[in-house]
Amino acid sequence: MDSFEFNKITASVLVALLVAMTGSLVSDHLVRPTKLEKPVLIIEGVEAATSTGGKPTEEETLKPITPLLASASVERGQAIVKKCTQCHTFEKGAAHRTGPNLWDIIGAKVAHAADFAYSSGFKDKGGTWDDEKMNILLHKPRAFVSATKMSFVGLKDPQERADVIAYLHTLSDTPVPLPTSASSSTPSK
């Protein structure tokens, strides 16, 4: 290929890019979308975007779970975790699945199972599993750890999360007691 052919190819690529950029600039001036105050069509089950540009408003922040643990039901929690059995096991000594075994999880270190391949987000998280950390994870796993392999969308109902946490408290030879304000009405396993 001689230099004249190369110059023709280069010029045609540059002209194509120039035409595309000019078209984009002209279309930006011709079409100016306006943001609506509220959605025209509301779809059930889909969360609306926040009005603060992605930052949660005061109403959208997660409330502490401790007050709800007073009315939590271990039996309801045990029924709810059936959704989790595709990825987790709950019995003492059971093998891991896609997710780790959750026996004795409350009070354990985050990413505590030495024989499980945790995502980097969980390995780097640190700390121990308490009721509030578990509440955040159960509400929206990616809010707790953004780099997680968990595909679970979360439990939106705070009472369901409290029930699951109450059930997880029972999964131990020496269970971590529920907070004192909640322990009086929680059934034992």
C-alpha positions as CSV (number, residue, x, y, z in Angstrom):
1,M,0.0,0.0,0.0
2,D,1.5,3.3,-1.0
3,S,1.3,6.5,1.1
4,F,-1.5,8.0,-1.1
5,E,-3.9,5.1,-0.2
6,F,-3.0,5.4,3.5
7,N,-3.8,9.1,3.4
8,K,-7.2,8.4,1.7
9,I,-8.1,5.9,4.4
10,T,-7.0,8.2,7.3
11,A,-8.9,11.1,5.8
12,S,-12.1,9.1,5.4
13,V,-11.9,8.0,9.1
14,L,-11.3,11.6,10.2
15,V,-14.3,12.8,8.1
16,A,-16.5,10.1,9.5
17,L,-15.6,11.1,13.1
18,L,-16.1,14.8,12.3
19,V,-19.6,14.1,10.8
20,A,-20.5,12.1,13.9
21,M,-19.3,14.8,16.3
22,T,-21.1,17.5,14.4
23,G,-24.4,15.5,14.3
24,S,-24.1,15.0,18.1
25,L,-23.6,18.7,18.7
26,V,-26.5,19.6,16.4
27,S,-28.8,17.1,18.1
28,D,-27.9,18.4,21.5
29,H,-29.1,21.9,20.5
30,L,-32.3,20.6,18.8
31,V,-33.5,18.2,21.5
32,R,-33.5,19.4,25.1
33,P,-35.2,16.8,27.5
34,T,-36.8,18.1,30.6
35,K,-36.8,16.1,33.8
36,L,-40.3,15.2,35.2
37,E,-41.1,15.9,38.8
38,K,-42.6,12.4,39.2
39,P,-42.8,9.4,36.9
40,V,-45.6,9.3,34.4
41,L,-45.9,5.5,34.8
42,I,-45.4,3.8,38.1
43,I,-44.5,0.2,38.0
44,E,-45.2,-1.9,41.1
45,G,-42.1,-3.5,42.7
46,V,-39.6,-1.2,41.1
47,E,-37.9,1.3,43.3
48,A,-38.0,4.9,42.1
49,A,-34.8,6.8,41.6
50,T,-34.0,9.2,44.5
51,S,-34.5,12.9,43.9
52,T,-31.1,13.6,45.4
53,G,-29.0,12.2,42.6
54,G,-28.5,8.7,44.0
55,K,-27.9,9.7,47.6
56,P,-30.5,8.4,50.0
57,T,-32.9,10.8,51.6
58,E,-33.6,10.7,55.3
59,E,-36.6,8.4,54.7
60,E,-34.6,6.0,52.6
61,T,-31.8,5.4,55.2
62,L,-32.0,2.0,57.0
63,K,-33.4,2.2,60.5
64,P,-31.9,0.2,63.3
65,I,-33.2,-3.4,63.6
66,T,-32.9,-3.7,67.4
67,P,-36.4,-2.4,68.2
68,L,-37.9,-4.9,65.8
69,L,-36.1,-7.8,67.4
70,A,-38.5,-7.6,70.3
71,S,-41.4,-8.8,68.1
72,A,-39.2,-11.1,66.0
73,S,-40.3,-14.7,65.4
74,V,-37.7,-17.5,65.2
75,E,-40.3,-19.7,63.4
76,R,-41.0,-17.0,60.8
77,G,-37.3,-16.5,60.3
78,Q,-36.7,-20.2,59.8
79,A,-39.4,-20.2,57.1
80,I,-38.0,-17.1,55.4
81,V,-34.4,-18.5,55.2
82,K,-35.7,-21.3,52.9
83,K,-35.2,-18.7,50.2
84,C,-31.5,-18.8,51.1
85,T,-31.0,-22.6,51.0
86,Q,-30.0,-22.5,47.3
87,C,-26.8,-20.8,48.3
88,H,-26.3,-21.4,52.1
89,T,-26.6,-24.2,54.6
90,F,-27.6,-23.6,58.2
91,E,-26.8,-26.9,59.9
92,K,-23.7,-27.4,62.1
93,G,-20.9,-28.9,60.1
94,A,-22.8,-28.8,56.8
95,A,-20.8,-28.1,53.6
96,H,-20.6,-24.7,51.9
97,R,-22.6,-24.1,48.8
98,T,-22.3,-21.0,46.5
99,G,-22.4,-19.1,49.8
100,P,-20.8,-20.2,53.2
101,N,-22.5,-22.2,55.9
102,L,-24.2,-19.9,58.3
103,W,-24.1,-22.0,61.5
104,D,-22.7,-19.8,64.3
105,I,-22.6,-16.7,62.1
106,I,-23.8,-14.1,64.7
107,G,-20.7,-13.0,66.6
108,A,-18.3,-14.5,64.1
109,K,-15.8,-12.5,62.1
110,V,-16.9,-11.4,58.6
111,A,-15.4,-13.9,56.1
112,H,-14.7,-16.3,59.0
113,A,-14.8,-19.6,57.2
114,A,-11.2,-20.5,56.2
115,D,-12.3,-23.1,53.7
116,F,-14.7,-20.8,51.8
117,A,-13.6,-18.6,48.8
118,Y,-15.1,-15.2,49.8
119,S,-15.2,-12.3,47.4
120,S,-12.6,-9.6,47.9
121,G,-15.2,-7.2,49.3
122,F,-16.0,-9.6,52.1
123,K,-12.4,-10.4,52.8
124,D,-11.6,-6.6,53.1
125,K,-14.7,-5.8,55.2
126,G,-13.5,-6.8,58.6
127,G,-15.4,-6.7,61.9
128,T,-17.8,-9.2,63.3
129,W,-21.4,-10.1,62.4
130,D,-23.8,-8.3,64.7
131,D,-27.5,-7.5,64.3
132,E,-27.0,-4.2,62.4
133,K,-24.4,-5.5,60.0
134,M,-26.7,-8.5,59.3
135,N,-29.6,-6.0,58.8
136,I,-27.7,-4.1,56.1
137,L,-26.6,-7.3,54.4
138,L,-30.1,-8.7,54.4
139,H,-31.7,-5.5,53.2
140,K,-29.4,-5.0,50.2
141,P,-26.2,-7.1,50.0
142,R,-24.5,-4.7,47.6
143,A,-25.0,-1.9,50.1
144,F,-23.0,-3.9,52.6
145,V,-20.3,-5.0,50.2
146,S,-20.3,-3.7,46.7
147,A,-17.8,-6.3,45.4
148,T,-19.9,-9.4,46.3
149,K,-20.8,-12.5,44.3
150,M,-24.2,-12.6,46.1
151,S,-27.0,-12.2,43.6
152,F,-29.7,-11.9,46.3
153,V,-31.7,-8.7,46.0
154,G,-32.5,-8.5,49.7
155,L,-35.4,-8.4,52.1
156,K,-37.2,-5.1,52.0
157,D,-39.5,-5.7,54.9
158,P,-37.7,-4.8,58.2
159,Q,-39.8,-7.3,60.2
160,E,-38.7,-10.1,57.9
161,R,-35.1,-9.1,58.4
162,A,-35.6,-9.1,62.2
163,D,-37.2,-12.6,62.0
164,V,-34.2,-13.9,60.0
165,I,-31.7,-12.3,62.5
166,A,-33.6,-13.8,65.4
167,Y,-33.4,-17.3,63.7
168,L,-29.7,-16.8,63.0
169,H,-29.1,-16.1,66.7
170,T,-30.3,-19.7,67.5
171,L,-27.8,-21.3,65.2
172,S,-25.1,-22.0,67.6
173,D,-24.1,-24.3,70.5
174,T,-23.7,-21.2,72.6
175,P,-26.1,-18.6,71.0
176,V,-25.3,-14.9,71.2
177,P,-28.3,-13.5,73.1
178,L,-30.6,-11.0,71.4
179,P,-30.3,-7.4,72.8
180,T,-31.9,-7.2,76.2
181,S,-34.9,-5.2,75.0
182,A,-35.6,-7.9,72.5
183,S,-34.8,-11.1,74.3
184,S,-37.9,-11.3,76.5
185,S,-40.4,-12.2,73.8
186,T,-38.2,-14.1,71.4
187,P,-39.0,-17.8,71.3
188,S,-36.1,-20.2,71.7
189,K,-35.2,-23.0,69.3
